[in-house]
């Protein structure tokens, strides 16, 4: 059975945080989840890799070995790869496992990680989704407790309406349900100019200087007056902390 790596698509979701029994680590179960053929992987250089139950693997017509220990995947191959170890995350949806990918990459593009970071920090911005924050042990553990379930009723109303629902189940069995929650902006209710400017400044305040953020905001706001987009490139590609 072929498993597709990093195919993670969902429209509107039903998120369940399960705080009971989600922090354990069973190496044998993890090992069994890897067995099979993985397509479009982020391990090594990408491409198909086959994991066999006897601990062997096949990658680009080469034979090697692999093992799982303490949440680390170790692969043994001949040159040019040699021995490589990966922290990994297994991506899940209602149909099963869609991983493995490198833990840091998983966190950066993972909705469960974003939910966990939001719960822990009370906000979700650049600080929570970059650099060392992507390796935060508490957020990574909590993200394992987040289950994404597509609600067909809500999906049928997308993209005209964007709804989501959150349910939190505690280890005592109590369930807290948000009910249907709609995004504050959509095609019919667009943000005001001031709201857009405030969101831009909030997102950039931790990575750009006030001067550079102001220049970028002004240029983008009047981009219809530019002869072409080339003048934007230096502003977008310069180091983030430059003046």
N, C-alpha and C positions, 0 to 999 in steps of 0.2 A: 504494500500500500504506500503510495507516494504522499508525503506530507509537504505542503507548501510553506516555505519559510517566509516570514514577514509578509503574510497576506492578512492584513488586519483592516477590515472595512466595516463600519457600522454607521447607521444613520442616527436615529434617535434611540436612546438606550434606557434600560432600567438597571440601575446600579444597586447591588446588594453588598453591604459590608458585613462580613461574617467574622465576629470577634471570638469565635469558639473553635479551638482545634486547628488554627491556621498557621501556627508558627513552627510546626514540627518539620523535620527533615529526614526523609527516608531514602537512603542512597540506593537501595535496591529498586524502589519504585521509580526513582529518577532514571536509573540505568535503563529500565524497561521502556521508558518513554522515548528514549533516543533510538531504540532499535528500529531499523527500517531505512528507507531512502529519503533523504532530504534534498529538496530542489530549491535553487536560487538562494543559497545560504550566504550568510555574512561571515562564516568561519573561513579562515585562510583567505583565499582570493575569490571566493564565491564558486558557483558550480555545484554539481551533484556530488554528494558524499553519502556513502552507505555505511551504516553501523550494524554489525552483526552481533548476535547474542553471545558468541564465544569470545568477544573482546577484540575481534579483528575489524578492520575498516577498509574501504576501497575509495580512493580519491584520485581522479584523473589517471586511471589505470594503474595506480600504485597501491600496494597493499601495506597497511600499517596496523597499529594497535591503538586502543583507546580505553579509558577508564574514568569513572566518576568517583570523586572522594571529597568530602567536606564542601560540597557545592561547587567544585571546580572540575571542569572537563579537561582532561589531558589527552593530547593526540601525539602519537609517535609515528613519524614518517621519515623517509630518507630525504637527503638534500633535494631542493634547497630549503625545505620546511623544517626538518629536524623535529625536536620536541617543542610543542607549544601548549600552553595552558590558557584556559578561558574561564573567567567568571561568566555566568550565563543566566538568562532568565527564560522561562518557558512561557510563551504567550498562549493564552487560552481564549476561546469563545465558547458558545453553547455547543459547538461541534467537537471540541477537543483541543489538543495541543497544536499550536502553530509556531513553535520555536525550533531550535534554540537560537538566540542571538546574544551578542555581547551585552553584559549587564548595563553598561553605561548607555549604549545605543538604545536598549530597550526602554530605559527610564526616560530618555529624552523624547521619545515618540510614543510613549505609552499613556493612554487615558487612565488606566488604574493608578499609575504612579502620580499623575497630575491630581487625581482625586485624593490620594493619600497625602500628598504634599499640602493640598489645600486644607485638609482636616487638621493636620499638624500645625501649620503655620498661620492659618486663618486668612491667607491671601495666596494669590498665584500670579507670580510675575517672573521677570528674568532671573531674579535671585534664586527662586525655588526650582528653576528648570535649567540650570547651567552649572558648570564647574563642579565643586565638591558636593553641591546639593544633590547631584545625581547619584551619589554614592552614600547618601544618608541612610544609615541602617534602619532607623525607625520608619522612614518613608518606604523603604524597600520591603520591610516586613509587613507593613500595613497594606501595601499594594497587592500582596498575595491574598489578602482577604476581600479584595474587590472583585465582584463577578459582574460581567456585562451581559445583559440579556436584551435582545431587540424586542421591542413591543410593536407588533404589526399594526395595531390601531394607531399608534403615534407615527410610525413610519409612513403610513398611508397619507398623512397630512403634511409630510415633508416634500419639498422645501418651502412651500408657502407658509407653513407654520412650523416652528421648531420647539418641540416640547421635550422634556426629560422628567424622570421621576427617580427619586432616591429613597431606598429603604435601608434602614440600619437595624440589624439584628444583634442583640447583645448576647453574652454568654449565659445570661439567665433566661433567655427565650423571649425577652421583650422586643417588639418591633416598632420602630418609629418611621412612619411613611410620610414623605413630603407631599404626596399627591402630584398631579401634573403641574409642572412649572414651565412657563414659557420664557424664551429669551427676550430680553428687553427691546432688542432692535430686530426688525425684519424689513421686507421689501415695502410694506405699507407704513411702517413706523420707523423711519430712518433716524439716525442720530443727528442732533443739531451740530452746527459747525463747532460750537464751543465744546460739546461732548467729545467730538472726535479729537480736537486739539488737546483736551485734558487727558484722554486715554493715551495719546501718543507721548505726551510728556511723562505720564506715569510709567509707561513701559520703558522709556529711555533714560529715566533719571538716574539709574544705577550703573549705566554703561557709557553714557555720553555726557560730555560737559554741557553746561547750559548754553554756552556759545554755539557749540556744534549742533546741538538739538534745535536751537532757534533758527540757525541757517538752513538746516535740512527741512524743518517745518515750513519755512518761508518759501524755499525752492519748490517743494512738492505741492504746496498750496497753490502756487502760480505756475505749475508745470505746463499749463496750456499756452503760456506765453513763451516757452522755451523753443528755440529753433529745432532742437533735437534732444534726445535723452543723454547724449554724451556728457553734458555738464554735470549730470547726477552721479556718474560713475566714481569720480574721485571722492565725493562725499560719502558714498556707500562702501567703498573699498578701503578707505584709510583705517588704521588701527583704531579700535573703539574708544580708547582713552586719550586719543590725540585732541589737541585744542582746535 
